[in-house]
């Protein structure tokens, strides 16, 4: 039993410390680097723009990540899971030159991709039943299913945005209207701020008051109407207003909305116009930050004139690629994932400062595994699922213990482990709500808590690993 505990705690240490602060003095060559710095693929347009920027800043790119590191990275990023030892071994043994591209395609079509990216969008769209959002459980499930269907169908991102921005109807029967219910206040200022944050990547609280009022006017005629059905609400254009509406779009252009027309459509038409840079730029920057750990504009939802992109040409290329693909986010993911920039080591080239390397994407940015993924990995390893809790017991809040954390629809339903690991509370839609910084409490809990020790003691997989390793400690660790 002592040997099994030692093995399990080693596993937890590796998982818990992923993305921890790296040493200030880096080794000349990491064990995670692949042999041959130019052995992986050819330079893509992404790589050419990144390397031009690196050369201009006196930096050099890191070598490619090893096969073992790459497959784990791709699994965690795309499907919120870690590959099995057999999958890693098979991938490392594969001699086909396009095996990384094949793996990327397989993960993009893996059913777990749908759950992973539904969860990501639920964070940004504030899918939460209780305070301070108050969608209520039945609204949450209608909204989450709509988001999940959109991800599963790879709905073009511009259509996804338009449906949310212009939605009207019942929160049960037209689930996209929950975009206007998933806010802490229903004043036009809050609705405008939510729309701008989500689809323009901007925080209008930092705008001059006159500019804010121009956008807020476009959300001033949203009406909320209760019905006789429990927790049902109709979101609609206020039919009692007959005057024309004068507003100002974010680019300074005035617009007049005639009586009976929905001002939100005027905003959506402006935002999604082919010559408007805001929408594609924000989406491209978000996608890059999700996969590389940092936006080309950092933070990814704080685009403004005095916060310029670190590589404007790269951002422009990604914007154009998203438009050319018909706003296909999967295509954009594929383009980024297949680049050498994504596939490089997290250890900078010799003599390169780590902070500068990460800022300019001269190496992959390590970060801690997200709360849902780590919780699910531990549950899968030890065969003892977390128990979920809801702050306010309501109908439909029962969640079976076997449901993976990545599948949780409601941000109100959580577990002590998810809270400890920094799961997003889904209160504001800001990317920074998710706490990705490792801390001592997390390490101590994973290494020393009775909860984790009890999981290990009951874990059948530990006994299986020990039997298969036949006393070989090196082989035992390879099963992780």
BAFIPA-808413 format. One record per residue (C-alpha): y, z negated, x negated; residue number from 1; chain. Coordinates in steps of 0.05 Angstrom, whole numbers, padded with zeros to 5 digits. Layout:
// residues N
[[Y, Z, X], NUM, 'A']
...
***
This chain:
// residues 480
[[00000, 00000, 00000], 1, 'A']
[[00047, -00015, -00058], 2, 'A']
[[00038, 00056, -00084], 3, 'A']
[[00051, 00086, -00016], 4, 'A']
[[00115, 00045, -00008], 5, 'A']
[[00139, 00066, -00076], 6, 'A']
[[00127, 00139, -00059], 7, 'A']
[[00162, 00133, 00008], 8, 'A']
[[00222, 00098, -00020], 9, 'A']
[[00228, 00153, -00073], 10, 'A']
[[00229, 00203, -00016], 11, 'A']
[[00283, 00165, 00020], 12, 'A']
[[00325, 00159, -00043], 13, 'A']
[[00323, 00235, -00052], 14, 'A']
[[00342, 00246, 00021], 15, 'A']
[[00396, 00193, 00023], 16, 'A']
[[00431, 00213, -00040], 17, 'A']
[[00437, 00287, -00024], 18, 'A']
[[00510, 00304, -00033], 19, 'A']
[[00527, 00238, -00068], 20, 'A']
[[00581, 00236, -00120], 21, 'A']
[[00557, 00273, -00181], 22, 'A']
[[00562, 00245, -00251], 23, 'A']
[[00626, 00260, -00288], 24, 'A']
[[00588, 00285, -00348], 25, 'A']
[[00541, 00340, -00327], 26, 'A']
[[00479, 00362, -00367], 27, 'A']
[[00484, 00428, -00405], 28, 'A']
[[00427, 00456, -00362], 29, 'A']
[[00401, 00428, -00297], 30, 'A']
[[00328, 00427, -00278], 31, 'A']
[[00350, 00459, -00213], 32, 'A']
[[00376, 00523, -00245], 33, 'A']
[[00335, 00586, -00244], 34, 'A']
[[00318, 00623, -00307], 35, 'A']
[[00363, 00682, -00317], 36, 'A']
[[00434, 00674, -00291], 37, 'A']
[[00436, 00744, -00261], 38, 'A']
[[00366, 00748, -00233], 39, 'A']
[[00382, 00742, -00159], 40, 'A']
[[00405, 00804, -00123], 41, 'A']
[[00467, 00847, -00134], 42, 'A']
[[00539, 00830, -00126], 43, 'A']
[[00563, 00833, -00054], 44, 'A']
[[00636, 00843, -00033], 45, 'A']
[[00639, 00767, -00024], 46, 'A']
[[00616, 00757, -00096], 47, 'A']
[[00665, 00808, -00123], 48, 'A']
[[00724, 00773, -00089], 49, 'A']
[[00699, 00704, -00111], 50, 'A']
[[00689, 00726, -00183], 51, 'A']
[[00756, 00760, -00186], 52, 'A']
[[00788, 00695, -00164], 53, 'A']
[[00746, 00655, -00214], 54, 'A']
[[00768, 00701, -00271], 55, 'A']
[[00840, 00691, -00251], 56, 'A']
[[00832, 00616, -00255], 57, 'A']
[[00793, 00616, -00321], 58, 'A']
[[00727, 00597, -00287], 59, 'A']
[[00656, 00624, -00290], 60, 'A']
[[00604, 00624, -00234], 61, 'A']
[[00544, 00578, -00237], 62, 'A']
[[00475, 00608, -00247], 63, 'A']
[[00430, 00619, -00186], 64, 'A']
[[00395, 00560, -00154], 65, 'A']
[[00320, 00555, -00165], 66, 'A']
[[00273, 00580, -00111], 67, 'A']
[[00256, 00508, -00091], 68, 'A']
[[00329, 00489, -00083], 69, 'A']
[[00348, 00553, -00046], 70, 'A']
[[00294, 00548, 00007], 71, 'A']
[[00311, 00475, 00021], 72, 'A']
[[00385, 00491, 00025], 73, 'A']
[[00374, 00550, 00073], 74, 'A']
[[00328, 00509, 00118], 75, 'A']
[[00376, 00450, 00123], 76, 'A']
[[00437, 00495, 00136], 77, 'A']
[[00405, 00543, 00185], 78, 'A']
[[00353, 00503, 00225], 79, 'A']
[[00369, 00430, 00209], 80, 'A']
[[00301, 00417, 00177], 81, 'A']
[[00268, 00415, 00109], 82, 'A']
[[00211, 00462, 00091], 83, 'A']
[[00141, 00436, 00080], 84, 'A']
[[00111, 00432, 00011], 85, 'A']
[[00065, 00490, 00028], 86, 'A']
[[00125, 00533, 00051], 87, 'A']
[[00162, 00517, -00014], 88, 'A']
[[00100, 00534, -00056], 89, 'A']
[[00090, 00600, -00019], 90, 'A']
[[00162, 00620, -00027], 91, 'A']
[[00162, 00604, -00101], 92, 'A']
[[00098, 00645, -00110], 93, 'A']
[[00126, 00705, -00072], 94, 'A']
[[00143, 00761, -00121], 95, 'A']
[[00179, 00808, -00073], 96, 'A']
[[00250, 00820, -00097], 97, 'A']
[[00278, 00814, -00026], 98, 'A']
[[00244, 00748, -00009], 99, 'A']
[[00309, 00710, -00002], 100, 'A']
[[00336, 00761, 00048], 101, 'A']
[[00270, 00758, 00085], 102, 'A']
[[00274, 00682, 00089], 103, 'A']
[[00346, 00686, 00115], 104, 'A']
[[00326, 00734, 00170], 105, 'A']
[[00267, 00690, 00189], 106, 'A']
[[00311, 00628, 00195], 107, 'A']
[[00364, 00665, 00236], 108, 'A']
[[00308, 00682, 00285], 109, 'A']
[[00275, 00613, 00283], 110, 'A']
[[00278, 00576, 00351], 111, 'A']
[[00306, 00516, 00312], 112, 'A']
[[00367, 00557, 00295], 113, 'A']
[[00387, 00554, 00368], 114, 'A']
[[00383, 00478, 00371], 115, 'A']
[[00420, 00470, 00304], 116, 'A']
[[00479, 00513, 00323], 117, 'A']
[[00482, 00490, 00395], 118, 'A']
[[00491, 00420, 00367], 119, 'A']
[[00547, 00445, 00321], 120, 'A']
[[00584, 00477, 00379], 121, 'A']
[[00574, 00415, 00422], 122, 'A']
[[00611, 00376, 00368], 123, 'A']
[[00670, 00424, 00369], 124, 'A']
[[00671, 00431, 00445], 125, 'A']
[[00667, 00355, 00456], 126, 'A']
[[00604, 00353, 00497], 127, 'A']
[[00602, 00280, 00516], 128, 'A']
[[00589, 00243, 00581], 129, 'A']
[[00627, 00178, 00571], 130, 'A']
[[00694, 00152, 00546], 131, 'A']
[[00741, 00181, 00523], 132, 'A']
[[00717, 00250, 00546], 133, 'A']
[[00681, 00233, 00611], 134, 'A']
[[00644, 00297, 00628], 135, 'A']
[[00591, 00253, 00661], 136, 'A']
[[00516, 00267, 00649], 137, 'A']
[[00507, 00324, 00699], 138, 'A']
[[00568, 00360, 00672], 139, 'A']
[[00543, 00350, 00600], 140, 'A']
[[00476, 00382, 00615], 141, 'A']
[[00506, 00442, 00651], 142, 'A']
[[00555, 00452, 00594], 143, 'A']
[[00504, 00443, 00538], 144, 'A']
[[00455, 00492, 00571], 145, 'A']
[[00511, 00544, 00576], 146, 'A']
[[00527, 00535, 00502], 147, 'A']
[[00453, 00538, 00484], 148, 'A']
[[00444, 00603, 00524], 149, 'A']
[[00504, 00633, 00488], 150, 'A']
[[00474, 00616, 00420], 151, 'A']
[[00405, 00640, 00440], 152, 'A']
[[00434, 00706, 00465], 153, 'A']
[[00480, 00713, 00404], 154, 'A']
[[00538, 00724, 00452], 155, 'A']
[[00595, 00758, 00416], 156, 'A']
[[00644, 00705, 00394], 157, 'A']
[[00704, 00738, 00428], 158, 'A']
[[00667, 00739, 00494], 159, 'A']
[[00645, 00667, 00485], 160, 'A']
[[00717, 00646, 00473], 161, 'A']
[[00745, 00687, 00532], 162, 'A']
[[00694, 00657, 00580], 163, 'A']
[[00714, 00586, 00559], 164, 'A']
[[00789, 00599, 00560], 165, 'A']
[[00791, 00634, 00628], 166, 'A']
[[00736, 00596, 00665], 167, 'A']
[[00746, 00573, 00737], 168, 'A']
[[00699, 00542, 00786], 169, 'A']
[[00651, 00483, 00793], 170, 'A']
[[00633, 00443, 00732], 171, 'A']
[[00561, 00448, 00755], 172, 'A']
[[00558, 00522, 00774], 173, 'A']
[[00608, 00551, 00724], 174, 'A']
[[00593, 00506, 00664], 175, 'A']
[[00645, 00538, 00619], 176, 'A']
[[00700, 00503, 00659], 177, 'A']
[[00679, 00439, 00624], 178, 'A']
[[00721, 00463, 00566], 179, 'A']
[[00781, 00440, 00607], 180, 'A']
[[00747, 00375, 00627], 181, 'A']
[[00725, 00357, 00556], 182, 'A']
[[00794, 00331, 00536], 183, 'A']
[[00822, 00260, 00532], 184, 'A']
[[00881, 00279, 00576], 185, 'A']
[[00890, 00336, 00625], 186, 'A']
[[00963, 00346, 00611], 187, 'A']
[[00982, 00418, 00590], 188, 'A']
[[00999, 00393, 00520], 189, 'A']
[[00927, 00368, 00510], 190, 'A']
[[00896, 00431, 00539], 191, 'A']
[[00939, 00475, 00494], 192, 'A']
[[00921, 00432, 00434], 193, 'A']
[[00847, 00437, 00448], 194, 'A']
[[00850, 00513, 00456], 195, 'A']
[[00890, 00522, 00392], 196, 'A']
[[00846, 00475, 00351], 197, 'A']
[[00781, 00507, 00375], 198, 'A']
[[00799, 00581, 00371], 199, 'A']
[[00859, 00585, 00324], 200, 'A']
[[00840, 00530, 00276], 201, 'A']
[[00909, 00498, 00282], 202, 'A']
[[00936, 00430, 00300], 203, 'A']
[[00997, 00444, 00344], 204, 'A']
[[01019, 00372, 00338], 205, 'A']
[[01050, 00395, 00272], 206, 'A']
[[01089, 00452, 00305], 207, 'A']
[[01163, 00446, 00324], 208, 'A']
[[01171, 00419, 00395], 209, 'A']
[[01199, 00485, 00422], 210, 'A']
[[01140, 00525, 00396], 211, 'A']
[[01091, 00475, 00425], 212, 'A']
[[01124, 00479, 00493], 213, 'A']
[[01118, 00554, 00493], 214, 'A']
[[01042, 00550, 00487], 215, 'A']
[[01035, 00490, 00533], 216, 'A']
[[01067, 00529, 00590], 217, 'A']
[[01007, 00576, 00591], 218, 'A']
[[00962, 00517, 00609], 219, 'A']
[[01010, 00485, 00659], 220, 'A']
[[00977, 00514, 00722], 221, 'A']
[[00906, 00487, 00713], 222, 'A']
[[00886, 00447, 00774], 223, 'A']
[[00828, 00398, 00781], 224, 'A']
[[00799, 00389, 00850], 225, 'A']
[[00743, 00339, 00867], 226, 'A']
[[00689, 00356, 00919], 227, 'A']
[[00644, 00315, 00963], 228, 'A']
[[00586, 00323, 00915], 229, 'A']
[[00578, 00266, 00865], 230, 'A']
[[00616, 00280, 00800], 231, 'A']
[[00630, 00353, 00818], 232, 'A']
[[00699, 00380, 00803], 233, 'A']
[[00731, 00448, 00812], 234, 'A']
[[00775, 00475, 00756], 235, 'A']
[[00822, 00529, 00782], 236, 'A']
[[00890, 00562, 00780], 237, 'A']
[[00939, 00521, 00821], 238, 'A']
[[00948, 00561, 00885], 239, 'A']
[[01011, 00523, 00907], 240, 'A']
[[01056, 00552, 00852], 241, 'A']
[[01090, 00617, 00870], 242, 'A']
[[01144, 00625, 00817], 243, 'A']
[[01137, 00671, 00756], 244, 'A']
[[01121, 00634, 00692], 245, 'A']
[[01160, 00646, 00628], 246, 'A']
[[01123, 00625, 00564], 247, 'A']
[[01125, 00640, 00490], 248, 'A']
[[01062, 00660, 00452], 249, 'A']
[[01047, 00628, 00384], 250, 'A']
[[01074, 00689, 00348], 251, 'A']
[[01141, 00680, 00382], 252, 'A']
[[01135, 00736, 00433], 253, 'A']
[[01157, 00720, 00504], 254, 'A']
[[01111, 00733, 00562], 255, 'A']
[[01123, 00731, 00638], 256, 'A']
[[01064, 00714, 00682], 257, 'A']
[[01071, 00739, 00753], 258, 'A']
[[01055, 00695, 00814], 259, 'A']
[[00981, 00693, 00827], 260, 'A']
[[00962, 00712, 00756], 261, 'A']
[[00928, 00662, 00711], 262, 'A']
[[00970, 00645, 00650], 263, 'A']
[[00908, 00628, 00611], 264, 'A']
[[00888, 00701, 00613], 265, 'A']
[[00953, 00719, 00580], 266, 'A']
[[00936, 00672, 00523], 267, 'A']
[[00865, 00699, 00518], 268, 'A']
[[00889, 00771, 00518], 269, 'A']
[[00938, 00755, 00462], 270, 'A']
[[00889, 00714, 00421], 271, 'A']
[[00832, 00766, 00425], 272, 'A']
[[00874, 00828, 00413], 273, 'A']
[[00848, 00870, 00355], 274, 'A']
[[00913, 00863, 00316], 275, 'A']
[[00918, 00788, 00323], 276, 'A']
[[00895, 00754, 00258], 277, 'A']
[[00889, 00683, 00285], 278, 'A']
[[00823, 00686, 00320], 279, 'A']
[[00780, 00722, 00269], 280, 'A']
[[00812, 00684, 00211], 281, 'A']
[[00796, 00616, 00242], 282, 'A']
[[00724, 00636, 00258], 283, 'A']
[[00711, 00665, 00189], 284, 'A']
[[00740, 00604, 00155], 285, 'A']
[[00698, 00557, 00197], 286, 'A']
[[00634, 00597, 00184], 287, 'A']
[[00648, 00595, 00109], 288, 'A']
[[00661, 00520, 00110], 289, 'A']
[[00597, 00507, 00149], 290, 'A']
[[00555, 00542, 00097], 291, 'A']
[[00593, 00528, 00033], 292, 'A']
[[00617, 00457, 00047], 293, 'A']
[[00691, 00474, 00043], 294, 'A']
[[00737, 00523, 00078], 295, 'A']
[[00774, 00578, 00042], 296, 'A']
[[00830, 00542, 00078], 297, 'A']
[[00816, 00468, 00073], 298, 'A']
[[00810, 00433, 00122], 299, 'A']
[[00778, 00488, 00164], 300, 'A']
[[00816, 00469, 00227], 301, 'A']
[[00884, 00460, 00194], 302, 'A']
[[00910, 00531, 00184], 303, 'A']
[[00984, 00533, 00171], 304, 'A']
[[01035, 00569, 00127], 305, 'A']
[[01040, 00512, 00078], 306, 'A']
[[00964, 00506, 00071], 307, 'A']
[[00946, 00574, 00043], 308, 'A']
[[00875, 00600, 00030], 309, 'A']
[[00849, 00590, -00040], 310, 'A']
[[00824, 00662, -00039], 311, 'A']
[[00864, 00704, 00011], 312, 'A']
[[00825, 00768, -00005], 313, 'A']
[[00758, 00735, 00009], 314, 'A']
[[00783, 00708, 00076], 315, 'A']
[[00811, 00776, 00095], 316, 'A']
[[00744, 00808, 00079], 317, 'A']
[[00706, 00759, 00122], 318, 'A']
[[00755, 00768, 00180], 319, 'A']
[[00745, 00843, 00176], 320, 'A']
[[00670, 00837, 00172], 321, 'A']
[[00669, 00793, 00235], 322, 'A']
[[00711, 00844, 00272], 323, 'A']
[[00670, 00904, 00248], 324, 'A']
[[00606, 00870, 00272], 325, 'A']
[[00634, 00861, 00343], 326, 'A']
[[00645, 00786, 00331], 327, 'A']
[[00571, 00775, 00314], 328, 'A']
[[00568, 00706, 00283], 329, 'A']
[[00496, 00715, 00262], 330, 'A']
[[00516, 00776, 00223], 331, 'A']
[[00571, 00737, 00188], 332, 'A']
[[00522, 00682, 00171], 333, 'A']
[[00474, 00734, 00143], 334, 'A']
[[00528, 00765, 00099], 335, 'A']
[[00548, 00697, 00071], 336, 'A']
[[00477, 00672, 00061], 337, 'A']
[[00456, 00735, 00023], 338, 'A']
[[00514, 00728, -00027], 339, 'A']
[[00504, 00701, -00097], 340, 'A']
[[00560, 00653, -00083], 341, 'A']
[[00519, 00617, -00030], 342, 'A']
[[00456, 00621, -00071], 343, 'A']
[[00484, 00592, -00136], 344, 'A']
[[00468, 00525, -00168], 345, 'A']
[[00508, 00463, -00151], 346, 'A']
[[00516, 00450, -00226], 347, 'A']
[[00577, 00488, -00254], 348, 'A']
[[00571, 00532, -00315], 349, 'A']
[[00578, 00496, -00381], 350, 'A']
[[00648, 00469, -00394], 351, 'A']
[[00674, 00481, -00323], 352, 'A']
[[00708, 00424, -00287], 353, 'A']
[[00670, 00404, -00224], 354, 'A']
[[00731, 00395, -00179], 355, 'A']
[[00759, 00463, -00198], 356, 'A']
[[00691, 00496, -00191], 357, 'A']
[[00682, 00470, -00121], 358, 'A']
[[00753, 00488, -00099], 359, 'A']
[[00743, 00560, -00121], 360, 'A']
[[00669, 00565, -00103], 361, 'A']
[[00644, 00571, -00175], 362, 'A']
[[00585, 00528, -00154], 363, 'A']
[[00551, 00506, -00090], 364, 'A']
[[00582, 00443, -00061], 365, 'A']
[[00531, 00388, -00051], 366, 'A']
[[00538, 00346, 00011], 367, 'A']
[[00497, 00295, 00048], 368, 'A']
[[00446, 00319, 00099], 369, 'A']
[[00475, 00312, 00169], 370, 'A']
[[00456, 00252, 00211], 371, 'A']
[[00413, 00289, 00262], 372, 'A']
[[00375, 00327, 00209], 373, 'A']
[[00361, 00266, 00166], 374, 'A']
[[00340, 00225, 00227], 375, 'A']
[[00292, 00280, 00249], 376, 'A']
[[00264, 00288, 00180], 377, 'A']
[[00248, 00214, 00175], 378, 'A']
[[00218, 00214, 00244], 379, 'A']
[[00174, 00273, 00226], 380, 'A']
[[00154, 00242, 00160], 381, 'A']
[[00134, 00174, 00187], 382, 'A']
[[00113, 00192, 00258], 383, 'A']
[[00156, 00138, 00291], 384, 'A']
[[00214, 00167, 00331], 385, 'A']
[[00281, 00134, 00341], 386, 'A']
[[00298, 00100, 00406], 387, 'A']
[[00362, 00128, 00437], 388, 'A']
[[00413, 00087, 00475], 389, 'A']
[[00469, 00103, 00524], 390, 'A']
[[00531, 00058, 00530], 391, 'A']
[[00532, 00064, 00606], 392, 'A']
[[00467, 00073, 00644], 393, 'A']
[[00474, 00130, 00693], 394, 'A']
[[00426, 00179, 00726], 395, 'A']
[[00399, 00232, 00678], 396, 'A']
[[00413, 00190, 00616], 397, 'A']
[[00339, 00177, 00601], 398, 'A']
[[00320, 00212, 00537], 399, 'A']
[[00247, 00214, 00515], 400, 'A']
[[00237, 00183, 00446], 401, 'A']
[[00201, 00246, 00421], 402, 'A']
[[00263, 00289, 00431], 403, 'A']
[[00293, 00309, 00363], 404, 'A']
[[00363, 00284, 00350], 405, 'A']
[[00386, 00355, 00339], 406, 'A']
[[00368, 00369, 00413], 407, 'A']
[[00411, 00313, 00442], 408, 'A']
[[00458, 00343, 00492], 409, 'A']
[[00504, 00284, 00502], 410, 'A']
[[00548, 00256, 00447], 411, 'A']
[[00547, 00188, 00483], 412, 'A']
[[00472, 00181, 00473], 413, 'A']
[[00458, 00158, 00403], 414, 'A']
[[00416, 00111, 00360], 415, 'A']
[[00433, 00059, 00306], 416, 'A']
[[00408, 00108, 00253], 417, 'A']
[[00452, 00165, 00278], 418, 'A']
[[00513, 00120, 00280], 419, 'A']
[[00499, 00094, 00210], 420, 'A']
[[00493, 00165, 00183], 421, 'A']
[[00559, 00189, 00211], 422, 'A']
[[00542, 00232, 00271], 423, 'A']
[[00603, 00262, 00304], 424, 'A']
[[00628, 00221, 00363], 425, 'A']
[[00655, 00285, 00396], 426, 'A']
[[00721, 00254, 00416], 427, 'A']
[[00771, 00305, 00388], 428, 'A']
[[00735, 00369, 00365], 429, 'A']
[[00760, 00359, 00294], 430, 'A']
[[00711, 00378, 00239], 431, 'A']
[[00729, 00313, 00203], 432, 'A']
[[00700, 00271, 00259], 433, 'A']
[[00632, 00279, 00226], 434, 'A']
[[00629, 00230, 00168], 435, 'A']
[[00592, 00265, 00111], 436, 'A']
[[00610, 00216, 00057], 437, 'A']
[[00551, 00176, 00031], 438, 'A']
[[00561, 00101, 00027], 439, 'A']
[[00526, 00038, 00004], 440, 'A']
[[00506, 00017, 00074], 441, 'A']
[[00467, 00081, 00084], 442, 'A']
[[00431, 00075, 00017], 443, 'A']
[[00414, 00002, 00028], 444, 'A']
[[00388, 00015, 00098], 445, 'A']
[[00343, 00072, 00076], 446, 'A']
[[00317, 00035, 00015], 447, 'A']
[[00313, -00038, 00039], 448, 'A']
[[00314, -00044, 00115], 449, 'A']
[[00255, -00073, 00154], 450, 'A']
[[00262, -00016, 00204], 451, 'A']
[[00247, 00036, 00151], 452, 'A']
[[00193, -00007, 00118], 453, 'A']
[[00158, -00013, 00185], 454, 'A']
[[00161, 00063, 00194], 455, 'A']
[[00130, 00072, 00126], 456, 'A']
[[00075, 00021, 00138], 457, 'A']
[[00053, 00058, 00200], 458, 'A']
[[00062, 00128, 00173], 459, 'A']
[[-00003, 00169, 00173], 460, 'A']
[[00029, 00222, 00129], 461, 'A']
[[00034, 00173, 00071], 462, 'A']
[[-00041, 00161, 00073], 463, 'A']
[[-00052, 00237, 00078], 464, 'A']
[[-00009, 00249, 00016], 465, 'A']
[[-00045, 00196, -00023], 466, 'A']
[[-00113, 00224, -00005], 467, 'A']
[[-00092, 00295, -00024], 468, 'A']
[[-00060, 00273, -00090], 469, 'A']
[[-00123, 00237, -00113], 470, 'A']
[[-00085, 00189, -00157], 471, 'A']
[[-00039, 00242, -00188], 472, 'A']
[[00032, 00215, -00180], 473, 'A']
[[00064, 00282, -00199], 474, 'A']
[[00025, 00318, -00145], 475, 'A']
[[00042, 00263, -00096], 476, 'A']
[[00117, 00274, -00106], 477, 'A']
[[00108, 00350, -00098], 478, 'A']
[[00086, 00340, -00026], 479, 'A']
[[00156, 00316, -00009], 480, 'A']
***
